[in-house]
Structures are given as structure tokens and as C-alpha cells.
């Protein structure tokens, strides 16, 4: 099965190069292109891509603004960020706005195709060097989570982790799950303890790294 991709990047030569390489793979077809996010909603509706490949640095409507538009419209097409930027804030903001993958443009063709397939199947793909650098940049993890502790995470705790990754505050999580804010705070404390981390950011990054959430 050939997967259909919408490619969004402001540099024409980059778009042409990515498009040619993906076509050579025989597994992915670029069905539409855009130089920024201003027409992404329309292109998604017209072409129904399986995955959106999105750069972050673009004129007019950049990648972050495009993710915000997609989230506002509640479009479910998975987004794979393909960029040269690996700043902490951009990665975390992309995750919070719903990006399901984040790769740098020095990635191999095989890795890019594999990531597109993973997102289409409902998974996530974050380049390991990015998550490792983010975690190390945030300081040491106090206690690397024991396999037994990870297995002890309840379905509700995994649901809370997923909402945390989507940028929900405690109050919003409480409202979504029909719980008190105090109960949510206690459950988040339990999650942090089980993962061996001391804050929400580390918890989300580690959960993504371990494949606990998507």
C-alpha cells in the first residue's frame, strides 16, 4: 500500500528533493505540496493525505501556527515534523500541539519512510537524539524507571500522561476526566514517582521515549 503525504516546506528545492526520494522508495507518494501552512486545511480536505510532513520555519504561517490550526479544526491526520531545528521549546510545543513525530532533515530515507508508516499505523516517532538531548538538557533523571514500576502505571495514569503530552493543565485534565483537581495532582505525583522523574516535562519525554504514549 502506497501512503499519501502532504509535504509542507517553504524551500522548493527541499520539497522537490524529498518528493523524489519518497517516490523512489515506492512506498510513499507526495500527493500535494505547500510553501507554508496557509493552505494546509484546504489541501487536507481535498487530498485526504495519510500523513502531513511539516517544516517549522516558514514565512506567513509557520509550522507551529499550522499545528494550532489543525488542532483547532480537530483534524486527525498525523503530523510528522521534518526540520533542521531541535530547540527544546519547539520540540515540546510541537508535541503539545499534537505532532506525532519529530525528525531532523539529516535523517535517512529509510528512517523517514519508516516514520511515515509508523504514524499512519497510529504510532509516534521521535528521533532518539532529540529526546535524549532534551532529557539530558533538563538535568539528570533521579531514578531510571524500573520495568515493574512502568507496568504498574494504570490505564487512567496513561490517559493522564497522554493529556499532559497534549498540553493540558491540571484543571483541564480534571475536567476531561471528571475528577477533582486535587485527585489529578495526586495521580500525577504517582506517575512521576513511577517514572523516576521530578516534573511533567521529563515525564512526557520519557513516556514518548518508552512508547507509553503516542
N, C-alpha and C positions, 0 to 999 in steps of 0.2 A: 504494500500500500504506500503510495506516494503522499507525503504530508504537504499541506498547503501553508505557505508562510507569507505574512505581510512584513515587508522589510522597511524600517523607518530609520533613515540616516541622512544627514544633510549633505554629505560628500558623494557626488555622483560616481567617482571612480571607486570608492569604497563599496557603494551599492552594487556596481557592476561586477566587481571582483567577488563579493560574497555570493551574488546571484549565480555567477558562472561556476564557482566552486560547489555550491549546493546542487546545481543541476548535474555536475559531473558525478556526484555521489549516487545519483539515480534513485535516491530515497526522499528527497525534498525538492519541492518546486516553489519558487517565488511567484506568487500569483498577483501581487500588487506591490507598489513602492510609493514612498512619500519622503519628502525632504525635511518634514517636521510633523508635529502632531496635529496640525490644524485640520487635516482631512482624515485622520485615522478612524474616527467614529463612522464616517460615511463609507470608507473602504472596508471596514469590518462588516458592515451591513450588506454591502454589495457582493463581496468576495467570500465571506464566511471562512476566513483562514483558520487553520488548526492551532497556529501559534503566531504570536507577534514578536518579531525581532526588533528591539528598540535601542537606539543610541540615547545617551543622556544629554550631551552638549549639542544643541541645535538652536538656530535662530527662531524667533517668533514663539512657537510652542515647543518647549524643550521636553526631555524625557520625563522629568518629574511632573510637569504640568499635564503631560499626556496620561500618565498613570492616574493622576487625580481625576481627569475627565472620564477615563474608563471606569474608575471606581464609582464616580457619581452616577454613571449610567448603568451600573451594576452589570457590565458586560463580563462574561465568564471566560473569554478567550485568554489562555495563559500567556503571560508576557515574559520573555527572556531578554534581560538587559545584556547588550553586547557593546562594550565601551572601552575606552582607554583609562577611565577614571576609577580609582579604588579608594577614595577618601571614605573614612568611617561614616560621616554624616550622610553621604549619598547612598551608600550601601544600605544603611539602616532605614533611611527614608523610603528607598525603593521597596524594601521588604514590607514596611508598614503600609505602603500603598498597594500592596498586592502582587508585586513581581514574584514570579515563581522560580526565577533563575537569574544568576548574575555571573557573566563571563567577561574576561578581558579579550581584546581583539588579537592577542598573540596566541590564542587557543588554536589547537589543531583542528582540521576539518572533521576528523573522526569524532573528536570530543564535542564539536558543535552539533553535528548530526545526532549524536547520542543524546545530547541535552535536549534538543528539539523533540526527539522521540519520547524522552522521559517526561517532559512537560505535557505532551499530548496524552500520555497514559495516566496523567493525574499526579505525577511526582514533582519533585523540585530538583534543581541542580545549581549549586553554588560552588564556584571554583574554590578548591580546598585552600589554595594560598591566600585567598581573600578572607575566609572565615578564620583561618589560623592567625593571620596578621591582625585581624580585628580583636580576637580573643587575647593575643599577646599584648596588643596595644592598650587593652583595658586593664592590664595587670594580671598577676598570676591567679589561676583558679585555685581556691583554697583546698579543695579535696576533689580529685577527679572522680566523677560518679561511679560507684560500684555497679556492676551489671545487675545485682539483686535490687539495688535502690531504684534503678531505672525501671525494672519490671514492676516495682511497687507503685509506679505512677498510675493513678486511676484514670478511667475514661474521662471523668469530669476534669481532672487536672490537665490531661492532654488537651481537652477542649479549651480550658483557660489559657494554656500555652499558645494555642492557635490564635485566640483572640488577642493575646499580648503581641504576637507577631504581626497582627493586623493593625496595631497601633491603638487598641482600646485602652482607655484608662480604667482604673478600678471601678469607678462609678458606672461606666458604660458596660463593663463585664457583668457587674451585679445586676444591672437592668436586663441585659440579654439573657441571663441565666436565672432570673427571678430569685436572686439571693440578696442578702444584705451586704453592704459594702464591707462590714466587719468580717463576715464569713469569707468573702473573696480574699481579703488581706491575709487571713489565716491560711487559706489554701495556697496562696502564692508563696507564703513563707515556707510551707511544706514542700512546694515544688523546688524552691531554691535549695533547701536542705538536701533533698534527694539528688539534685543535680550537682551539689557541691559548689555552688556559685553564690555570690553575695548580692547580685542585683538582677533586674529584669532583662537588661541588655545582654548580659552574659548568658542568662537562661535561654533566651530566644536563639542566640547564635549557636549555642551548644546543642539545643534541640534540633536546629536545622542541620548542623554538622552530623548529628547522630541519626538523622532521618526520623525523628519522633513526630515532627510536624511537617506540613507541606503547604 
